[in-house]
Amino acid sequence: MRGVLTALLPAAFAAAAAGCLPLMPVSSHIEAGIDLTRYETYAWGPADALPLSDPRLRENAFFVDDVHGAIDRGLQRRGLRPADSDPADVLVHYHAAVDRRLEVPARHEPFSDCVGDECSRNVVGYDAGTLVIDLVDARTQRTVWRGWAEHRLEDMLDDPRAVRRRIDDAVRRILDTLPPIPMARSRVGTEAEQ
């Protein structure tokens, strides 16, 4: 898993540092040939081997609960249900990281003449948070789907309500990239009718 994360995220980080990504870039990857309709249930897998990278996340009493709650709600909206006593079809886990980035604002008039201080560009430092969600086939232990989002954090880590809103938004956007699970959706409808 760490190899896939290492392979997929550097391009996103470089592009974000260059300032060419939208406000919250979101993407995902599905393992080739995977049929997600065969998955009905999920459970939380073992904790990620990579620790939370920032003390502001580690020391935030609500961060883990907010992430778990948002992912639970999102997966259930997508048609998966929590495993009861039986083994789950997929295991879910996430990794969150905060990295310091630099941004060089683009000049609005690239061909104009400038003199002195007008020619300088201010480099702005900011914190970028990345949330990665994995679905792992419980039988084979292979990651079958991974989604991720990145966002500027500004000073939101000191505001629990802002953190919760940002987590809810990021998880919703990430799980919106999860391909439809039609059989799971039809099972949810059938169970609701009974």
One Martini backbone bead per residue (centre of mass of N, CA, C, O) as a GRO file, in nm:
protein
  194
    1MET     BB    1   0.058   0.062  -0.022
    2ARG     BB    2   0.290   0.266   0.007
    3GLY     BB    3   0.371   0.252  -0.295
    4VAL     BB    4   0.113   0.375  -0.412
    5LEU     BB    5   0.123   0.639  -0.260
    6THR     BB    6   0.403   0.722  -0.366
    7ALA     BB    7   0.315   0.714  -0.675
    8LEU     BB    8   0.051   0.913  -0.675
    9LEU     BB    9   0.114   1.192  -0.502
   10PRO     BB   10   0.350   1.365  -0.626
   11ALA     BB   11   0.192   1.499  -0.857
   12ALA     BB   12  -0.011   1.646  -0.680
   13PHE     BB   13   0.194   1.806  -0.514
   14ALA     BB   14   0.333   1.956  -0.745
   15ALA     BB   15   0.080   2.092  -0.859
   16ALA     BB   16  -0.001   2.241  -0.602
   17ALA     BB   17   0.263   2.404  -0.576
   18ALA     BB   18   0.205   2.543  -0.865
   19GLY     BB   19  -0.114   2.624  -0.871
   20CYS     BB   20  -0.295   2.407  -1.082
   21LEU     BB   21  -0.519   2.343  -0.879
   22PRO     BB   22  -0.789   2.311  -0.735
   23LEU     BB   23  -0.905   2.364  -0.429
   24MET     BB   24  -1.005   2.033  -0.435
   25PRO     BB   25  -0.837   1.780  -0.507
   26VAL     BB   26  -0.969   1.480  -0.669
   27SER     BB   27  -0.917   1.119  -0.653
   28SER     BB   28  -0.875   0.789  -0.818
   29HIS     BB   29  -0.830   0.422  -0.781
   30ILE     BB   30  -0.870   0.120  -0.968
   31GLU     BB   31  -0.845  -0.194  -0.995
   32ALA     BB   32  -0.796  -0.394  -1.236
   33GLY     BB   33  -1.089  -0.594  -1.281
   34ILE     BB   34  -1.281  -0.483  -1.071
   35ASP     BB   35  -1.583  -0.593  -0.899
   36LEU     BB   36  -1.783  -0.410  -0.685
   37THR     BB   37  -2.054  -0.585  -0.672
   38ARG     BB   38  -1.931  -0.811  -0.468
   39TYR     BB   39  -1.964  -0.591  -0.252
   40GLU     BB   40  -2.140  -0.547   0.073
   41THR     BB   41  -1.918  -0.522   0.303
   42TYR     BB   42  -1.775  -0.352   0.595
   43ALA     BB   43  -1.462  -0.272   0.766
   44TRP     BB   44  -1.230  -0.192   0.989
   45GLY     BB   45  -0.914  -0.182   0.971
   46PRO     BB   46  -0.620  -0.155   1.043
   47ALA     BB   47  -0.413   0.056   1.130
   48ASP     BB   48  -0.214   0.264   1.004
   49ALA     BB   49   0.132   0.261   0.976
   50LEU     BB   50   0.095   0.559   0.940
   51PRO     BB   51   0.119   0.829   1.101
   52LEU     BB   52   0.019   1.109   1.203
   53SER     BB   53   0.199   1.391   1.083
   54ASP     BB   54   0.041   1.584   1.288
   55PRO     BB   55  -0.014   1.712   1.599
   56ARG     BB   56  -0.295   1.842   1.531
   57LEU     BB   57  -0.417   1.558   1.477
   58ARG     BB   58  -0.328   1.385   1.724
   59GLU     BB   59  -0.462   1.616   1.934
   60ASN     BB   60  -0.741   1.566   1.802
   61ALA     BB   61  -1.020   1.429   1.944
   62PHE     BB   62  -1.218   1.442   1.666
   63PHE     BB   63  -1.087   1.350   1.402
   64VAL     BB   64  -1.135   1.042   1.390
   65ASP     BB   65  -1.442   1.054   1.426
   66ASP     BB   66  -1.501   1.228   1.177
   67VAL     BB   67  -1.385   1.035   0.968
   68HIS     BB   68  -1.545   0.782   1.034
   69GLY     BB   69  -1.828   0.902   1.004
   70ALA     BB   70  -1.803   0.997   0.707
   71ILE     BB   71  -1.736   0.719   0.587
   72ASP     BB   72  -1.978   0.562   0.682
   73ARG     BB   73  -2.193   0.736   0.543
   74GLY     BB   74  -2.077   0.715   0.253
   75LEU     BB   75  -2.085   0.405   0.215
   76GLN     BB   76  -2.390   0.375   0.267
   77ARG     BB   77  -2.477   0.558   0.031
   78ARG     BB   78  -2.323   0.352  -0.179
   79GLY     BB   79  -2.432   0.044  -0.046
   80LEU     BB   80  -2.282  -0.020   0.195
   81ARG     BB   81  -2.237  -0.238   0.480
   82PRO     BB   82  -2.196  -0.325   0.783
   83ALA     BB   83  -2.049  -0.565   0.949
   84ASP     BB   84  -2.125  -0.788   1.163
   85SER     BB   85  -2.023  -1.107   1.226
   86ASP     BB   86  -1.920  -1.124   0.963
   87PRO     BB   87  -1.711  -1.106   0.731
   88ALA     BB   88  -1.581  -0.881   0.539
   89ASP     BB   89  -1.521  -0.775   0.215
   90VAL     BB   90  -1.413  -0.492   0.321
   91LEU     BB   91  -1.150  -0.278   0.406
   92VAL     BB   92  -1.101   0.018   0.600
   93HIS     BB   93  -0.877   0.297   0.539
   94TYR     BB   94  -0.664   0.570   0.653
   95HIS     BB   95  -0.480   0.875   0.557
   96ALA     BB   96  -0.313   1.152   0.719
   97ALA     BB   97  -0.171   1.468   0.600
   98VAL     BB   98   0.082   1.727   0.661
   99ASP     BB   99   0.208   1.983   0.444
  100ARG     BB  100   0.448   2.195   0.338
  101ARG     BB  101   0.398   2.473   0.118
  102LEU     BB  102   0.460   2.641  -0.194
  103GLU     BB  103   0.369   2.966  -0.339
  104VAL     BB  104   0.362   3.119  -0.668
  105PRO     BB  105   0.232   3.375  -0.786
  106ALA     BB  106   0.092   3.484  -1.055
  107ARG     BB  107   0.117   3.693  -1.310
  108HIS     BB  108  -0.104   3.904  -1.477
  109GLU     BB  109   0.148   4.049  -1.652
  110PRO     BB  110   0.387   3.891  -1.830
  111PHE     BB  111   0.459   4.145  -2.058
  112SER     BB  112   0.531   4.350  -1.863
  113ASP     BB  113   0.681   4.607  -1.730
  114CYS     BB  114   0.928   4.632  -1.468
  115VAL     BB  115   1.012   4.785  -1.142
  116GLY     BB  116   1.163   4.649  -0.903
  117ASP     BB  117   0.924   4.540  -0.685
  118GLU     BB  118   0.731   4.460  -0.924
  119CYS     BB  119   0.909   4.191  -0.998
  120SER     BB  120   0.833   4.056  -0.752
  121ARG     BB  121   0.768   3.753  -0.572
  122ASN     BB  122   0.567   3.602  -0.348
  123VAL     BB  123   0.619   3.360  -0.114
  124VAL     BB  124   0.387   3.112  -0.006
  125GLY     BB  125   0.300   2.957   0.287
  126TYR     BB  126   0.143   2.626   0.343
  127ASP     BB  127  -0.104   2.400   0.447
  128ALA     BB  128  -0.146   2.057   0.344
  129GLY     BB  129  -0.413   1.834   0.320
  130THR     BB  130  -0.430   1.469   0.323
  131LEU     BB  131  -0.676   1.227   0.211
  132VAL     BB  132  -0.687   0.868   0.244
  133ILE     BB  133  -0.882   0.603   0.090
  134ASP     BB  134  -0.928   0.252   0.156
  135LEU     BB  135  -1.000  -0.053  -0.024
  136VAL     BB  136  -0.987  -0.389   0.103
  137ASP     BB  137  -0.959  -0.704   0.036
  138ALA     BB  138  -1.014  -0.939   0.278
  139ARG     BB  139  -0.902  -1.195   0.131
  140THR     BB  140  -0.634  -1.068  -0.034
  141GLN     BB  141  -0.521  -0.777   0.070
  142ARG     BB  142  -0.608  -0.582  -0.161
  143THR     BB  143  -0.612  -0.291  -0.318
  144VAL     BB  144  -0.908  -0.174  -0.501
  145TRP     BB  145  -0.934   0.122  -0.366
  146ARG     BB  146  -0.848   0.478  -0.416
  147GLY     BB  147  -0.883   0.788  -0.236
  148TRP     BB  148  -0.829   1.155  -0.277
  149ALA     BB  149  -0.749   1.461  -0.092
  150GLU     BB  150  -0.679   1.820  -0.117
  151HIS     BB  151  -0.602   2.094   0.122
  152ARG     BB  152  -0.613   2.388   0.251
  153LEU     BB  153  -0.592   2.484   0.599
  154GLU     BB  154  -0.483   2.709   0.734
  155ASP     BB  155  -0.663   2.769   1.054
  156MET     BB  156  -0.871   2.516   1.099
  157LEU     BB  157  -0.742   2.328   1.332
  158ASP     BB  158  -0.874   2.532   1.563
  159ASP     BB  159  -1.166   2.441   1.427
  160PRO     BB  160  -1.389   2.193   1.466
  161ARG     BB  161  -1.609   2.275   1.257
  162ALA     BB  162  -1.419   2.308   1.015
  163VAL     BB  163  -1.309   2.024   1.017
  164ARG     BB  164  -1.575   1.875   0.976
  165ARG     BB  165  -1.653   2.008   0.708
  166ARG     BB  166  -1.396   1.926   0.551
  167ILE     BB  167  -1.427   1.623   0.588
  168ASP     BB  168  -1.706   1.586   0.464
  169ASP     BB  169  -1.628   1.700   0.187
  170ALA     BB  170  -1.392   1.514   0.118
  171VAL     BB  171  -1.537   1.242   0.145
  172ARG     BB  172  -1.758   1.293  -0.058
  173ARG     BB  173  -1.571   1.343  -0.301
  174ILE     BB  174  -1.423   1.079  -0.293
  175LEU     BB  175  -1.681   0.883  -0.303
  176ASP     BB  176  -1.780   0.997  -0.582
  177THR     BB  177  -1.543   0.819  -0.732
  178LEU     BB  178  -1.693   0.576  -0.675
  179PRO     BB  179  -1.813   0.334  -0.818
  180PRO     BB  180  -2.080   0.186  -0.875
  181ILE     BB  181  -2.306  -0.034  -0.664
  182PRO     BB  182  -2.575  -0.184  -0.776
  183MET     BB  183  -2.623  -0.433  -0.595
  184ALA     BB  184  -2.608  -0.284  -0.329
  185ARG     BB  185  -2.842  -0.091  -0.388
  186SER     BB  186  -3.060  -0.313  -0.428
  187ARG     BB  187  -3.034  -0.433  -0.143
  188VAL     BB  188  -3.116  -0.182   0.012
  189GLY     BB  189  -3.400  -0.163  -0.113
  190THR     BB  190  -3.502  -0.445  -0.030
  191GLU     BB  191  -3.462  -0.406   0.279
  192ALA     BB  192  -3.656  -0.157   0.303
  193GLU     BB  193  -3.919  -0.318   0.208
  194GLN     BB  194  -3.925  -0.541   0.455
   0.00000   0.00000   0.00000
